[in-house]
Amino acid sequence: MPSTLSLTVNGRSVSAPAEPGERLSRFLRERLGLTGLKEGCCEGECGACTVLLDGEPVNSCLVLALQAEGCEVVTVEGLSGDGLGDLQAMFIERGAVQCGYCTPGMLVAAEGLLRNNPEPTDAETRSALAGNICRCTGFQTIIDAVVATAAARGQAGDAA
Amino acid sequence: MNFVGRRVPLVDGAAKAAGRLTFVADMQGTESLHGALVFSPHAHARIVTVDAAEALALDGVLGVHWHANTPANHYNSSIWHIDQEALADERMFPEIARHIGDRVAAIVAETEEIARHAAALVRVEYEALAPVLTPSAALRRIGPATGAEGEPTFDNPVAEERFAFGDPEGGFAAASMIVEVDVSTPRSHHCAIETHACRAAPQPDGRILVSTPCQSVFAVQAVVAQALGVPADRFRVVKTPIGGSFGGKAEPILEPLCAHFAMVYGRPVSLRFNRSETFVSTRTRSSVTATMTLGLRRDGRITARQTDIVVDIGAYSTGGNYLPGSMLQRLVRLYDVPAELYRGRAVYTNTPPTGAFRGYGSPQIHTVAEIALDIAAGRLGIDPVRIRARNLVAPGAIEPRGGLDLGNARARDCLQRGADAFGWTARRAIGQGTGRWRKGVGVACATHINGCYPAEDEETTATLHLLADGRVQLILALHDLGCGADTTIAQIAAESLGVEPAAIDIVAADTDTCPYDLGTRASRMTYICGEAVRKASSALADRIRNDAVLDLNAAAGDLVLSSASVWRGDGASLALSDLAARLVRRGVDLPSATRTHRATANPGSYAAHFAAVEVDTWTGSVRVCDYVAAHDVGRAVNPMLVEGQIHGGIQIGIGYALYEDVAIDPRDGRMRGDSFSRYVLANAPEMPPMRVLLVEEGEPTGPYGAKAVGEIATIPVAAAVVNAVNHALGTELATLPLSQERILEALARRDIPAAAE
């Protein structure tokens, strides 16, 4: 029997039914229509389904939807406001997006890193994204984009 | 140049970064049925009967499909046009399963969950047959006849290619040293993050619309028609955005099933493989075992070369019968070898089928050749860069197999400039060290083709229309595999037309609306399709200037297209949208242009790669710590995207050298590396800093001088890394991947002293 799950997704309170064995990734994609979130393996290895769960990056395929009761979830859809977010724009500018299938998870994982560590080094960024597979870019432009976004945010913060 | 040569961001980048691009798995709708497959647990077995009573009793299950109730047409999934002759040995559901993971049955149900649950309840009775699991076993026997009457049998070798050039006997006799090297390469998998998926939906006119992330809508149409035994025009195929392919989605796998189910049930049907299914039941890169014998003068000049290569193509022919010839074609375009002997054989085994994978034989053959050449250099005591410089082809060289001109072949520039940037001479001279970590540097060269000429009628047709809003529509069956081909092509169109690349509307590849094109394969997008677009856009620019003569009161030759407007010499201008509006008001057709480009050349793209590694003598692990890739691209239409291709190629190549192997067990045919937890890729921490050098000397036959880069990007990588490891350890390792176990074994064998504490 489905239960009614209540949580905050991308800043919005939502309630929807979820089965006991339903993965959070499926709940977000199919019940809430957040298809920006991708699934690449459903076993926690590829990171395509990464979301922020109360601020921490997690593989949403390994979280049962009902475990997220009362939590705050951020998906790639939550990284844009009226336009693209700064991290998204930097990904495009630096060539960190190719096919776009790992991109939503990669962006969310990177956002999670930047919220916890506003000035990550190259090595820290690589380590933080070690659970996100990209088969197109060789990661270099992704790392560059994350570090550049951190620097830009730092400057914006200094100026403020 | 306004747009060619610029680092233009992806035209669909914002949609991708926002998560707004609709991939086929994102096409949701409650009306869609779903399928789930039952896979063979046996490498070779007759499927006696399928008992789906329990599955069919579940609520929401519509039916079961297997060989007894499915069209028995044989097909070949690698054909790219209707009526193409190819060994048709595949069926939607075979009577005899040929590999673990072969399709035995499918359940169609209201939801994917129900379908998968039901598929697990299907009971299959098998009659086990003797499998052939290794290429050496396959060569020893002309394999078992697998089929009922009329079904193709398992004859090995399925293809054989022999070639002789020059005077091999004399060449080997003249050699100061003859070096024979055995190299073997693994089965690797594409690992596109989007797994295989497809959707088929009946249309009001009774036809079936197949939506699929594919590399050629026409190939899909041809294969589906062949498999279903239904005329091709009953199917409309549209390409959806593609979450990576690398050749893995070149061959239709799910499309015939999906289209068949949609016809049977008269409802839309979605199929998608999970990760493990994508590993075991799609395609892998073919593995090779090869012996290469080199005759060399003391100065490093090659006097003769002999290659004997066996390609394990797995359970179905697909295009595997072409591989021995393809490998030869690629091999002879890199070095000026005066005498050549080649024998390539492709064999079937009862293992998952192989198919296209970024380079189509090139990574295998160049890995073999570049490791062999490095080992030869070591035995001769010649620097690996110098031995390559001594033998590389020069611009304008004629290759010996087809007599084709290799064009402005800048292999030597790649080698020299790459070596300088890497600091090769100084780094090679530094010792390997004596500690736990041994250092080494390696180099490898490669070449690859530009399109299918002359094997195929290599032509394509591009049509450009000025739209009423001043934008320009491009009709050409383009299949951007995710690397930005649409952006590159848009830049080429924008260059003549003076509009932003984002103002070029590229229609999705569609069998109903696009003229035939061979699709994204054989490194032909930029070189072939790009040239058709260059010609069409230049013609459209002429038409627009002519159409603006009246309004701007100037001769067409005095008008310039720029900033989405037509400009007169004195600065007066007319926006394209205004021009379009005036033409419409006057009842004049909006200008359009169609041009067909037929290739008459197939120049070589070239590359030289340099890797620095550190090998841990305690654990056998290898760290690639620095990387330089120099590429002859003719001209980079978009340097950022070219670098992106090369970066990604390096990632796949490092995996090929060190980690990636689906690891088929030679005892039972089971794939051990069938998930991301058991199939290791180079992730962000494993990737070295990469520097890319572009040699842009221009190829006269390419659009704005451009040549291909997509496939060659990965071709030299594995050999460069392996050569660096061999330099670090003083070994001659040549069995890939260089796993920790293999390196530790080699260290034990060579008795390399463990590092002092």
Chai-1 contact restraints between the chains, C-beta under 6 A:
chainA,res_idxA,chainB,res_idxB,connection_type,confidence,min_distance_angstrom,max_distance_angstrom,comment,restraint_id
A,T35,B,D26,contact,1.0,0.0,6.0,A-B,restraint_1
A,G36,B,G19,contact,1.0,0.0,6.0,A-B,restraint_2
A,G40,B,I193,contact,1.0,0.0,6.0,A-B,restraint_3
A,C41,B,R275,contact,1.0,0.0,6.0,A-B,restraint_4
A,C41,B,F676,contact,1.0,0.0,6.0,A-B,restraint_5
A,E45,B,F676,contact,1.0,0.0,6.0,A-B,restraint_6
A,E45,B,S677,contact,1.0,0.0,6.0,A-B,restraint_7
A,C46,B,F676,contact,1.0,0.0,6.0,A-B,restraint_8
A,A48,B,I193,contact,1.0,0.0,6.0,A-B,restraint_9
A,V76,B,G19,contact,1.0,0.0,6.0,A-B,restraint_10
A,E77,B,G19,contact,1.0,0.0,6.0,A-B,restraint_11
A,S80,B,A18,contact,1.0,0.0,6.0,A-B,restraint_12
A,L84,B,A14,contact,1.0,0.0,6.0,A-B,restraint_13
A,Q88,B,A17,contact,1.0,0.0,6.0,A-B,restraint_14
A,F91,B,A17,contact,1.0,0.0,6.0,A-B,restraint_15
A,I92,B,P9,contact,1.0,0.0,6.0,A-B,restraint_16
A,I92,B,G13,contact,1.0,0.0,6.0,A-B,restraint_17
A,I92,B,A17,contact,1.0,0.0,6.0,A-B,restraint_18
A,G95,B,M640,contact,1.0,0.0,6.0,A-B,restraint_19
A,G95,B,G644,contact,1.0,0.0,6.0,A-B,restraint_20
A,V97,B,G13,contact,1.0,0.0,6.0,A-B,restraint_21
A,V97,B,K16,contact,1.0,0.0,6.0,A-B,restraint_22
A,V97,B,A17,contact,1.0,0.0,6.0,A-B,restraint_23
A,Q98,B,G482,contact,1.0,0.0,6.0,A-B,restraint_24
A,Q98,B,C483,contact,1.0,0.0,6.0,A-B,restraint_25
A,Q98,B,G644,contact,1.0,0.0,6.0,A-B,restraint_26
A,C99,B,G243,contact,1.0,0.0,6.0,A-B,restraint_27
A,C99,B,G244,contact,1.0,0.0,6.0,A-B,restraint_28
A,C99,B,G482,contact,1.0,0.0,6.0,A-B,restraint_29
A,G100,B,K16,contact,1.0,0.0,6.0,A-B,restraint_30
A,G100,B,L21,contact,1.0,0.0,6.0,A-B,restraint_31
A,Y101,B,I193,contact,1.0,0.0,6.0,A-B,restraint_32
A,Y101,B,E194,contact,1.0,0.0,6.0,A-B,restraint_33
A,Y101,B,G243,contact,1.0,0.0,6.0,A-B,restraint_34
A,C102,B,I193,contact,1.0,0.0,6.0,A-B,restraint_35
A,T103,B,K16,contact,1.0,0.0,6.0,A-B,restraint_36
A,T103,B,A17,contact,1.0,0.0,6.0,A-B,restraint_37
A,P104,B,G19,contact,1.0,0.0,6.0,A-B,restraint_38
A,R126,B,A684,contact,1.0,0.0,6.0,A-B,restraint_39
A,R126,B,P685,contact,1.0,0.0,6.0,A-B,restraint_40
A,S127,B,P685,contact,1.0,0.0,6.0,A-B,restraint_41
A,L129,B,A684,contact,1.0,0.0,6.0,A-B,restraint_42
A,A130,B,N683,contact,1.0,0.0,6.0,A-B,restraint_43
A,A130,B,A684,contact,1.0,0.0,6.0,A-B,restraint_44
A,A130,B,P685,contact,1.0,0.0,6.0,A-B,restraint_45
A,R135,B,C191,contact,1.0,0.0,6.0,A-B,restraint_46
A,R135,B,A192,contact,1.0,0.0,6.0,A-B,restraint_47
A,R135,B,I193,contact,1.0,0.0,6.0,A-B,restraint_48
A,R135,B,G244,contact,1.0,0.0,6.0,A-B,restraint_49
A,C136,B,G244,contact,1.0,0.0,6.0,A-B,restraint_50
A,C136,B,G482,contact,1.0,0.0,6.0,A-B,restraint_51
A,C136,B,G648,contact,1.0,0.0,6.0,A-B,restraint_52
A,T137,B,G644,contact,1.0,0.0,6.0,A-B,restraint_53
A,T137,B,H647,contact,1.0,0.0,6.0,A-B,restraint_54
A,T137,B,G648,contact,1.0,0.0,6.0,A-B,restraint_55
A,G138,B,H647,contact,1.0,0.0,6.0,A-B,restraint_56
A,G138,B,G648,contact,1.0,0.0,6.0,A-B,restraint_57
A,G138,B,I650,contact,1.0,0.0,6.0,A-B,restraint_58
A,G138,B,Q651,contact,1.0,0.0,6.0,A-B,restraint_59
A,G138,B,M687,contact,1.0,0.0,6.0,A-B,restraint_60
A,F139,B,A684,contact,1.0,0.0,6.0,A-B,restraint_61
A,F139,B,M687,contact,1.0,0.0,6.0,A-B,restraint_62
A,Q140,B,H647,contact,1.0,0.0,6.0,A-B,restraint_63
A,Q140,B,M690,contact,1.0,0.0,6.0,A-B,restraint_64
